[in-house]
Amino acid sequence: MSLPNVVKKGGISLLLWVISQVAYATSSNYAGSQVCAACHVEAYTGWKQSQHHSALQQAQRDTVLGDFNNTTFRYGDDTSRFFFTNDQPMVETDGPEGKKGQYNVAFTIGDYPLQQYLIEYPGGRLQALGIAWDSRPESEGGQRWFHLYPDDDIDYRSPLHWTQPSQNGNRMCIECHTTGYQKGYQAESDWYKSQWQEVGVGCESCHGPASAHVEWAQNPDKAKGNGLSVDISDANIWHWLPGASIAQSVDKKAQKQIEICAQCHSRREAITSGFQVDKPLNESYQPELLRSGLYHSDGQINDEVFVYGSFAQSKMFQAGVTCTNCHDPHTNQLKAPPQQVCAQCHNPQVFDTPKHTFHKAGSAGAECVSCHMPEKTYMVVDPRRDHAFKTPRPDLSKTLGTPNACIQCHDDKSNRWAVSALDQWLGTTWRNKPEFASTFHLARTRNREAGKSLLEIAANDGYAPMIRATAYSEIANYLSRSALPVIQQGLSDSNPIVRSAAVSALAQAPAQLQHQLLLPLMKDSSKAVRLEVARIVAGIPEQWFSAEQRSRRQQLIEEFIAVQRLHADSAAGRINLGQFYLKLGRTTEAIKELEKAIAVEPLFDQAYIQLASTYHHMNRHQEEQAILQKGLKTIPMSASLNHAMGLYLVRQKQRESSIAYLEKAADLMPDNARFIYIYGVALHSTGKVSKAIDILKQGLDRFPENIDIGNALRAYESAP
């Protein structure tokens, strides 16, 4: 299956579409899930009932769960209508420029607790409609149309509108809802020729192309092995030592299975054109670290991060637990009720008692998942559990603002109450358990005190690689002589996610030091590490390298550029490439890429800001101003663009004019301490001392550990 390549008057040229599918299928080694049913009856039957099977389906009467019987749904000022034309599901809704149009619903995404719809759109695009169907029972509030952003006023001018690039399924969704996906973006024509082997997440998404396996099954005596490129039957086996309360793994195996699941169940960036099941995850994807916005400072889930990043920081992960220790790989369901799943390794006589849970047996509070896997609801109706398996820390919630399971359940109580309850149950020693949240919070608020603690976390093998890598990624802002031994330790770490982050810690180091430390890693075995090395060595003068090293450097440069070309349909990919070209001194190419970033995503504010910054460093200030004005005309409510324009005016000695922009930026993004600090300083520079002090006081109340705000406030208050 694939996205139809030829569209005629809103319909599909089926002949050319079928021809393209036959050519694609015969050129691959895929067999199709249907073939697996002949031998693997139980697995196939379970998979047919799973959400993997229904991850993507062609939209037709028997697959759409939503009410398409000429029903309507109102959102803001627009009323959408859902109906059938013959057997084709259709939607009439607001399109480009807010104009009403009728669109084919091409595919369904998922089935429970909601179903989304992909709309045929010009340029070979499949766009995810912002209106979805709540497929829960009516008794639970379901069986209704709803908008995925119910509290926002999303119209065609918003980057979240269904017609915008951020809602493009070709680049955002379909890869993880199909088998054997190829995005097929044609940068020259800005057209997608996306293809896939099978709708839904089929057998070969996890086991790899299976044609050789089918041949082996037919002629087992004529083939070596079983014809599959990867073995994912590596769920660890557990045993109980005498007197132990927690089971131990017999033999910690390589966790290939987890990496197979992580190809989709992770927040990550693709670094190849498709996942290769027989290679490590970091050869195809670079998983996101525990970054602000994605995770709270203690590693709890915040944005949609799809499990892997949470699980990879857990004690379970370090102990050798794999996905199928808990989940059936074919039905996707838990192997047993939650308490029984936990009891596989955690002695219920120790852990499933009021002595441990401090809740009445059989109550919701006594369930393991209530405390250790709290839920957060995404997409309005889809609660998902945190897989970091943390112990609630209401003491950290008091100081850092992180969530905790105690208050999520007892929403009429305070963190102070929760701390007091734990003190009564456990004494006060629980507060002294090692934690990284305080350090990551300091780093996120740019507190100068974070540096030493970051080094301690990065160097501590007791923390999971995901946590250590996150610490390394923050060290770049706290680089010092004392950091070098720890960075060098990270550069030789066995885990590529740690090595890559240690490389990034050198981003702001002197070029001589970068050259000295990164030469050995130019031939690193991990593609993810090499890409980070390439990003840095691009800024090191070429003449510093020997002839052989220059050749290797050029290979890294070409590898980096090729990866960014995979993301040519996104502003972020274009910006990355533009910044890379600037490091190489290829200014003309850099500007071209940054202009393309604006063209492919006109509502992405960083594209304007990066191009304006480039013009600034070239002393082309009229063009700098023009691009910022263009951005503000397109996205007037962008805090970042207003801030950038304010700074531009400050540099041009137009301080009075800058105030309105800096004030608007601080108002639009009150959680940005830097915007508040700059606004306060600008007010003071224009003689508005009293107002500057008031703004900085408000900022310090919000960010009490921010050194810049604190220093400025003290200086202004102590001035005569």
C-alpha positions in Angstrom: 0.0 0.0 0.0 1.0 3.6 -0.4 -0.3 7.1 -0.7 -1.8 7.4 -4.2 0.8 9.0 -6.4 -1.5 10.6 -9.0 -4.5 12.7 -8.1 -7.0 13.7 -10.7 -9.7 16.2 -9.8 -9.5 15.2 -6.2 -9.7 11.4 -7.0 -7.1 8.7 -7.6 -5.6 7.3 -10.8 -6.0 3.7 -9.6 -4.1 2.1 -12.5 -0.9 4.0 -11.8 -1.3 3.5 -8.1 -1.6 -0.3 -8.5 1.4 -0.4 -10.9 3.5 1.5 -8.4 2.6 -0.9 -5.6 3.4 -4.0 -7.7 6.8 -2.5 -8.6 7.5 -1.6 -5.0 6.5 -4.9 -3.5 8.5 -7.0 -6.0 11.6 -4.9 -5.4 11.6 -5.7 -1.6 12.0 -8.7 0.6 8.7 -8.3 2.4 6.2 -11.2 2.4 3.2 -9.6 4.1 1.6 -10.5 7.4 -1.1 -12.6 5.7 1.6 -15.1 4.7 2.6 -15.5 8.4 -0.9 -16.8 9.3 -0.3 -20.2 7.7 2.2 -21.2 10.4 1.9 -18.8 13.2 -1.9 -19.1 13.8 -2.0 -18.0 17.5 0.3 -15.0 17.0 -1.5 -13.9 13.9 -4.9 -14.2 15.5 -3.7 -12.1 18.5 -2.2 -9.5 16.2 -5.4 -9.2 14.1 -7.2 -8.1 17.3 -4.4 -5.6 18.3 -4.0 -1.9 17.9 -0.9 -2.6 15.8 -3.2 -4.1 13.2 -5.6 -1.2 13.2 -2.8 1.5 13.4 -3.6 2.5 9.8 -6.5 1.3 7.7 -8.0 2.4 4.4 -11.0 4.6 5.2 -14.3 2.8 4.2 -17.6 2.1 5.8 -16.4 -0.9 7.9 -13.2 0.8 9.2 -14.4 4.3 10.1 -15.8 4.4 13.6 -17.0 8.0 13.5 -20.5 8.9 12.6 -20.4 9.9 8.9 -24.2 9.8 8.5 -24.3 13.5 7.6 -23.5 14.6 11.1 -22.0 18.0 12.1 -19.5 19.3 14.6 -19.0 22.9 15.6 -15.6 24.3 16.7 -15.1 28.0 17.0 -16.7 29.7 14.1 -16.7 26.7 11.8 -19.1 23.8 11.5 -17.7 20.6 9.9 -19.9 17.9 8.3 -19.1 14.2 8.0 -20.8 12.2 5.3 -20.5 9.5 2.6 -20.3 10.0 -1.1 -21.2 6.5 -2.3 -19.0 4.5 0.1 -16.2 7.2 0.3 -16.0 8.9 3.8 -15.9 12.7 3.3 -15.5 15.7 5.5 -16.6 19.3 4.7 -14.6 21.7 6.8 -12.5 24.8 6.8 -9.4 24.5 4.5 -6.7 26.9 3.4 -7.4 30.6 4.1 -10.4 29.4 6.1 -12.4 28.6 3.0 -14.9 25.7 3.2 -14.1 22.6 1.2 -15.0 18.9 0.8 -12.2 16.4 1.3 -11.7 12.6 0.9 -11.0 10.8 4.1 -8.2 8.5 2.9 -7.1 6.5 6.0 -8.1 6.0 9.6 -5.4 6.1 12.4 -6.1 3.9 15.4 -9.4 2.8 16.9 -9.4 3.2 20.7 -9.9 5.4 22.7 -10.0 7.6 19.7 -9.8 7.4 15.9 -8.1 10.0 13.8 -8.5 10.6 10.0 -6.0 11.4 7.3 -7.2 13.7 4.5 -6.1 13.6 0.9 -4.4 16.9 0.2 -2.5 18.4 -2.8 1.2 17.5 -3.2 0.7 13.8 -2.3 0.1 14.9 1.3 -2.0 13.1 3.9 -3.0 15.6 6.6 -4.3 14.7 10.1 -7.7 16.2 10.7 -7.9 18.1 14.0 -11.4 16.7 14.7 -11.3 13.1 15.9 -13.9 10.5 17.0 -14.1 9.5 20.6 -14.6 5.7 20.4 -15.1 5.1 24.1 -18.6 3.9 25.2 -21.2 6.6 25.5 -21.3 5.8 29.3 -17.7 7.1 29.5 -18.4 10.2 27.5 -17.5 8.7 24.1 -19.3 8.2 20.8 -18.9 11.8 19.8 -16.8 14.1 17.6 -14.3 16.3 19.4 -11.4 18.6 18.6 -7.9 17.7 19.7 -7.3 21.2 20.9 -10.6 22.0 22.6 -9.3 24.9 24.6 -7.6 26.7 21.7 -9.0 28.7 18.9 -7.3 26.8 16.0 -8.0 28.2 12.6 -6.1 28.3 9.3 -3.6 30.8 10.7 -2.4 28.5 13.4 0.5 26.0 12.9 -1.8 23.4 14.5 -4.5 23.7 11.8 -5.0 20.4 9.9 -3.7 21.9 6.7 -0.4 23.0 8.1 3.0 21.1 7.8 3.0 20.2 11.5 -0.1 18.1 10.9 1.3 16.3 7.9 1.0 12.6 8.2 3.7 11.7 5.7 6.4 13.1 8.0 4.7 12.9 11.4 2.5 9.8 11.7 2.5 7.2 9.0 6.0 5.8 9.5 4.9 4.3 12.8 1.5 3.2 11.6 2.7 1.2 8.6 5.2 -1.5 7.7 8.2 -0.8 5.4 7.5 2.9 5.1 9.4 5.2 2.7 8.5 8.9 3.0 9.5 9.7 -0.6 9.6 13.4 -0.3 10.7 15.2 -3.5 12.3 18.4 -2.4 12.5 19.9 -5.9 8.8 19.7 -6.5 7.7 19.8 -2.8 5.8 16.6 -3.4 5.4 13.3 -1.5 5.5 9.9 -3.2 5.2 8.0 0.0 5.0 4.2 -0.1 4.7 1.4 2.3 4.5 -2.4 2.3 1.5 -2.9 4.5 -1.1 -0.7 6.3 -0.8 -1.1 10.0 2.1 -2.4 12.1 2.6 -5.8 10.6 4.7 -8.8 11.5 7.7 -7.5 9.5 7.7 -4.2 11.4 9.3 -6.1 14.3 10.7 -9.3 12.7 12.1 -7.7 9.6 11.5 -8.6 5.9 10.4 -12.2 5.9 10.6 -13.5 2.3 13.8 -15.5 3.2 12.0 -16.9 6.2 9.1 -18.1 4.1 11.6 -19.8 1.7 13.3 -21.4 4.7 9.9 -22.7 6.0 9.2 -24.2 2.6 12.7 -25.7 2.2 14.3 -25.8 5.7 17.1 -28.1 4.6 18.4 -25.7 1.9 18.9 -22.6 4.1 21.1 -21.6 7.0 19.3 -20.2 10.0 15.6 -19.4 9.8 15.8 -16.6 7.2 15.0 -13.7 9.7 17.5 -10.9 10.0 16.9 -10.4 13.8 16.1 -12.4 16.9 13.9 -10.5 19.3 13.0 -13.4 21.6 15.3 -11.9 24.2 12.9 -11.3 27.1 14.9 -12.1 30.1 14.1 -15.1 32.4 13.8 -14.3 36.1 14.5 -16.4 39.2 14.2 -16.0 42.9 17.2 -16.1 45.2 16.5 -17.4 48.8 14.9 -14.7 50.9 14.8 -12.1 48.1 11.8 -9.8 47.6 12.7 -9.0 44.0 13.5 -11.6 41.3 16.8 -11.4 39.4 17.4 -12.0 35.7 19.3 -15.2 35.0 21.4 -13.7 32.3 21.0 -10.1 31.1 20.7 -10.3 27.4 21.2 -7.6 24.8 18.0 -5.7 24.8 17.3 -5.8 21.1 13.6 -6.3 21.7 13.4 -2.9 23.5 15.1 -1.2 20.6 12.7 -2.8 18.1 9.8 -1.3 20.1 11.6 2.0 20.4 11.6 2.5 16.7 8.1 3.9 17.2 7.6 4.0 21.0 10.0 6.9 21.4 10.4 10.5 20.8 13.3 10.5 18.3 14.8 11.9 15.1 15.4 9.7 12.1 18.9 9.5 10.8 18.2 7.0 8.0 15.4 6.7 5.5 14.0 3.7 7.3 14.4 1.5 10.4 16.8 -1.4 10.0 15.8 -4.1 12.4 19.2 -5.9 12.3 21.1 -2.8 13.4 21.2 -0.9 16.7 18.6 1.8 17.3 21.1 4.5 17.1 21.9 3.6 13.5 18.4 4.6 12.5 17.2 7.1 15.2 18.6 9.5 17.7 16.3 9.2 20.8 15.5 12.5 22.5 17.0 13.0 26.0 15.1 14.2 29.1 14.8 17.7 27.7 12.7 20.5 29.1 9.2 20.5 27.6 9.3 16.8 26.9 10.0 15.7 30.5 9.7 17.3 33.9 13.0 17.9 35.6 12.7 14.6 37.5 12.1 12.7 34.3 8.4 12.2 34.5 6.5 12.5 31.2 5.3 15.9 30.1 4.8 16.0 26.4 4.0 12.9 24.3 7.2 10.9 24.5 5.9 7.4 23.7 7.5 5.3 26.6 11.1 4.6 25.6 12.7 7.7 27.1 10.8 7.0 30.4 11.6 3.3 30.5 15.3 3.9 29.6 15.8 5.9 32.8 14.2 3.3 35.0 15.6 0.7 37.4 13.6 -1.9 35.5 15.5 -1.1 32.3 18.9 -1.3 34.1 17.8 -4.6 35.7 17.1 -6.2 32.3 13.3 -6.0 32.1 12.1 -6.1 28.5 8.8 -5.1 27.0 7.4 -8.6 26.6 8.1 -9.4 30.3 4.9 -7.4 30.8 3.2 -7.1 27.4 2.0 -9.7 25.0 3.9 -8.8 21.8 1.0 -9.8 19.5 -2.1 -8.6 21.3 -0.3 -5.6 22.8 -2.2 -6.3 26.0 -0.7 -6.8 29.5 0.0 -10.5 30.1 -2.1 -10.4 33.3 -3.9 -7.8 35.5 -1.4 -5.1 36.6 -0.9 -6.4 40.1 -0.1 -9.9 38.8 2.3 -8.5 36.2 4.3 -6.8 38.9 4.1 -9.9 41.0 6.2 -11.8 38.4 9.3 -10.1 39.9 8.1 -8.3 43.1 7.0 -10.6 45.9 3.4 -9.8 46.6 3.7 -10.8 50.2 6.2 -7.9 50.6 4.9 -5.4 48.1 1.1 -6.0 47.7 0.3 -5.4 51.3 -0.9 -2.3 53.3 2.5 -2.3 55.0 4.0 -1.3 51.6 1.2 0.6 49.9 -0.3 2.3 53.0 -3.7 2.0 51.3 -6.5 -0.4 51.9 -6.0 -3.7 50.1 -8.0 -3.8 46.9 -8.4 0.0 46.7 -7.2 2.0 43.8 -4.5 3.5 45.9 -3.1 0.1 46.7 -2.5 -0.7 43.0 1.2 -0.6 42.0 0.6 1.5 38.9 -1.3 4.2 40.9 1.9 5.3 42.7 4.7 4.1 40.4 3.1 4.6 36.9 0.8 7.7 37.2 -1.2 8.5 34.1 -1.3 11.7 32.0 -4.0 12.2 29.4 -3.0 13.1 25.9 -5.2 13.9 22.9 -8.1 14.8 25.3 -9.2 11.2 26.0 -6.1 9.0 25.9 -4.5 8.4 29.4 -1.0 6.9 29.2 1.1 5.6 32.0 4.6 6.8 32.9 7.1 4.0 32.4 9.9 5.4 34.6 8.5 3.5 37.6 9.4 6.3 40.0 8.6 6.6 43.7 6.5 9.7 44.5 8.5 12.7 45.7 6.1 15.4 46.9 9.1 17.1 48.6 10.5 17.8 45.1 7.1 18.9 43.9 7.1 21.6 46.6 10.3 23.1 45.4 10.5 22.2 41.7 6.9 22.1 40.6 7.1 18.5 39.4 3.9 16.3 39.6 3.5 13.5 42.0 1.1 10.6 42.2 -0.1 11.5 45.7 -1.6 14.8 44.7 -2.9 13.4 41.4 -5.2 11.1 43.3 -5.8 13.3 46.4 -6.4 16.4 44.4 -8.0 18.1 47.3 -4.7 17.9 49.3 -1.4 19.7 49.2 2.2 18.7 48.7 2.8 19.7 52.3 0.2 17.1 53.3 1.7 14.4 51.2 5.2 15.1 52.6 3.8 14.9 56.1 2.1 11.6 55.3 5.2 10.0 54.0 7.2 11.2 57.0 4.7 9.5 59.3 4.9 6.3 57.3 8.6 6.2 56.5 10.4 8.6 58.8 12.4 11.3 56.9 15.1 9.2 55.3 13.1 8.9 52.1 13.9 12.5 51.4 17.6 11.7 51.2 17.4 9.2 48.4 19.5 10.1 45.3 17.7 12.2 42.8 18.7 14.2 39.7 15.6 16.5 39.5 17.2 19.3 41.6 20.2 19.4 39.3 18.3 19.3 36.1 16.0 22.0 37.4 19.0 24.2 38.2 20.4 23.6 34.7 17.1 24.4 33.0 16.9 27.7 34.9 20.6 28.4 33.9 21.6 28.5 37.6 25.4 28.7 37.8 25.4 26.2 40.7 24.3 23.3 38.4 27.7 22.6 36.9 29.3 20.5 39.7 26.2 18.4 40.2 25.8 17.7 36.5 29.4 16.4 36.4 28.6 14.1 39.3 25.5 12.7 37.6 27.3 12.3 34.3 30.2 10.4 35.9 28.0 8.1 38.0 27.5 4.7 36.4 24.7 4.1 38.9 22.4 6.3 36.8 20.9 4.9 33.6 22.6 6.0 30.4 19.6 8.1 29.5 20.0 10.2 32.7 23.8 10.5 32.3 23.5 11.5 28.7 21.0 14.2 29.6 23.5 15.5 32.2 26.3 15.6 29.6 24.0 17.5 27.2 23.6 20.3 29.8 27.4 20.5 30.6 28.0 22.6 27.5 26.6 25.5 29.4 28.9 24.9 32.4 32.2 24.1 30.7 35.2 24.4 32.9 38.7 22.8 33.3 37.3 20.5 36.0 34.7 19.2 33.5 37.2 17.8 31.0 38.1 14.5 32.8 34.4 13.7 33.0 33.8 14.6 29.4 36.7 12.5 28.3 35.2 9.6 30.3 31.9 10.1 28.5 33.6 10.2 25.1 34.8 6.6 25.7 31.6 5.3 27.3 30.3 2.0 25.9 26.8 3.4 25.3 26.4 5.6 22.1 23.7 7.8 23.6 26.2 8.8 26.3 29.1 9.3 23.9 27.0 11.4 21.6 25.9 13.6 24.5 29.5 13.9 25.7 30.5 15.1 22.3 27.7 17.8 22.4 29.2 19.0 25.8 32.1 20.3 23.7 30.0 22.5 21.5 31.3 25.7 23.1 34.8 24.5 23.9 37.8 26.1 22.2 38.5 24.7 18.7 41.9 23.4 19.8 40.3 21.3 22.5 37.5 20.1 20.2 40.2 19.1 17.7 42.2 17.2 20.3 39.4 15.3 21.9 37.2 14.5 18.9 39.7 13.1 16.4 39.3 9.5 17.7 35.6 9.8 17.4 35.6 10.7 13.7 35.6 6.9 13.1 33.1 6.0 15.8 31.1 2.9 15.2 27.8 4.7 15.9 26.2 6.9 13.3 24.5 9.0 16.0 27.9 9.8 17.5 29.5 10.5 14.2 26.7 13.0 13.3 27.3 14.9 16.6 31.1 14.9 15.9 30.4 16.2 12.4 28.3 19.1 13.8 31.3 20.3 15.8 34.3 19.5 13.5 32.6 21.5 10.7 33.6 24.6 12.7 37.2 23.6 13.1 39.6 25.0 10.4 40.2 22.4 7.7 44.0 23.0 7.7 44.3 21.6 11.2 43.6 18.2 9.8 46.0 15.9 8.0 45.2 14.7 4.5 43.7 11.5 5.8 41.8 13.3 8.5 40.5 15.8 6.0 39.1 12.9 3.9 37.4 11.5 7.0 36.1 14.9 7.9 34.6 15.3 4.5 32.9 11.9 4.8 31.4 13.1 8.1 30.2 16.3 6.5 28.5 14.4 3.6 26.9 12.0 6.1 25.5 14.9 8.1 24.2 16.7 5.1 22.5 13.5 3.8 20.7 13.1 7.1 19.4 16.6 7.1 18.2 16.1 3.5 15.9 13.4 5.0 14.1 16.3 6.8 14.0 18.7 3.9 10.2 18.9 4.3 10.6 20.4 7.8 11.9 23.8 8.8 13.9 22.2 11.6 15.8 20.1 9.0 16.5 23.1 6.8 17.6 25.2 9.8 20.0 22.5 10.9 21.5 22.3 7.5 21.7 26.1 7.2 23.6 26.4 10.5 25.9 23.6 9.4 26.7 25.4 6.2 27.5 28.6 8.2 30.0 26.6 10.2 31.6 25.5 6.9 31.7 29.1 5.6 29.2 28.3 2.8 27.1 31.3 3.5 25.1 31.4 0.2 24.0 27.8 0.7 23.1 28.6 4.3 20.9 31.5 3.4 19.2 29.4 0.7 18.4 26.7 3.3 17.1 29.2 5.8 14.9 30.8 3.1 13.6 27.3 2.3 12.8 26.7 6.0 10.5 29.7 5.8 9.0 28.4 2.5 8.2 24.9 3.8 6.9 26.1 7.2 5.8 29.8 7.1 4.4 29.5 10.6 7.7 28.3 12.2 9.1 31.3 13.9 12.6 30.0 14.4 13.1 30.0 10.6 12.8 33.8 10.5 14.9 34.2 13.6 17.8 32.1 12.3 17.8 33.9 9.0 17.7 37.3 10.7 20.6 36.2 12.9 22.6 35.2 9.9 22.0 38.6 8.3 23.0 40.2 11.6 26.4 38.5 11.7 26.9 39.6 8.1 26.1 43.2 9.0 23.2 43.2 6.6 20.9 44.9 9.0 18.3 46.1 6.6 17.7 42.5 5.5 17.7 41.5 9.2 15.0 43.9 10.0 13.0 43.0 6.9 12.9 39.3 7.7 11.9 40.0 11.3 9.1 42.2 10.0 8.0 39.5 7.6 7.9 37.0 10.4 5.9 39.3 12.7 3.4 39.9 9.9 3.0 36.2 9.4 3.1 35.2 13.1 2.3 38.4 15.1 1.7 36.4 18.4 5.2 34.8 18.3 6.9 35.6 21.6 10.3 34.7 20.1 9.9 36.9 17.1 8.8 39.9 19.2 11.8 39.3 21.5 14.1 39.1 18.4 12.7 42.4 17.0 13.1 44.0 20.4 16.8 43.0 20.6 17.3 44.2 17.0 16.0 47.7 18.0 18.1 47.8 21.1 21.2 47.1 19.0 20.1 49.9 16.6 20.0 52.3 19.6 16.2 52.5 19.3 15.6 51.5 22.9 12.2 53.2 23.3 10.9 51.4 20.3 12.2 48.1 21.6 10.1 48.2 24.8 6.8 47.3 23.2 8.2 44.2 21.5 10.1 43.0 24.6 7.1 43.5 26.8 4.9 41.6 24.4 7.4 38.7 24.3 7.5 38.5 28.1 3.7 38.6 28.3 3.3 35.9 25.6 5.8 33.6 27.2 5.7 34.2 30.9 7.7 31.0 31.6 10.7 32.3 29.8 13.1 33.8 32.4 15.4 35.2 29.8 12.6 37.3 28.2 11.7 38.7 31.6 15.3 39.6 32.4 15.9 41.3 29.0 12.6 43.2 29.3 13.5 44.4 32.8 17.0 45.5 31.7 15.6 47.3 28.7 13.1 49.2 30.9 15.9 50.3 33.2 18.0 51.5 30.3 15.2 53.8 29.2 14.9 55.3 32.6 11.8 53.3 33.7 13.6 52.2 36.9 10.5 51.6 39.1 8.8 49.5 36.5 12.0 47.6 35.8 12.3 46.7 39.5 8.7 45.6 39.6 9.1 43.4 36.5 12.3 41.8 37.9 10.7 41.2 41.3 7.8 39.4 39.6 10.4 37.4 37.6 12.4 36.5 40.7 9.1 35.3 42.4 8.6 33.1 39.5 12.2 32.0 39.0 13.8 32.4 42.5 17.1 30.7 41.4 17.7 32.7 38.3 21.0 34.4 38.9 20.7 37.0 36.1 17.3 38.3 37.3 18.6 38.3 40.9 21.8 40.2 40.2 20.0 42.8 38.1 17.4 43.4 40.7 20.0 43.8 43.5 22.0 46.2 41.4 19.0 48.4 40.5 17.6 48.4 44.1 21.0 49.3 45.6 21.7 52.1 43.1 21.5 55.6 44.6 
